[in-house]
């Protein structure tokens, strides 16, 4: 079984959440929170900063950990573990990378929860939005970096 670690998070502005539309063929046209593969030896949080910047152009601060989500894909052949953070914009302008992201759009949380699941990258998108709406955040230092 293959294991994949993904990190990213909800970027919120004026009560709306930024979703990006995937360009790669395996997920083309699907909406996702800005996120991507963890690149060892980086720390999980650094991966979230990197992925959010790459997919949106924004520099962000991490407000807290929304949750860790585990799910199987490809008929159980691959297990994905996602670390999702809540992030606030500190600078930058929305700029999407050509070839990686087709579009980016701000959605009200209720709009995302009402979306047909077939339009989303995974079930973790709605789970992350529900956790965001709950207002509960875990401290980032709950993730221990050991050497």
Secondary structure, DSSP 8 states (H G I E B T S, - for coil): -EEEEEEEEEEEETTEEEEEEE-SGGGTT-EEESEEE--TTS-HHHHHHHHHHHHH--EEEEEEEEEEEEEEETTTTEEEEEEEEEEEEEE------TTTEEEEEEEEHHHHHHS-GGGBS-THHHHHHHHHHHT--B-GGGS----
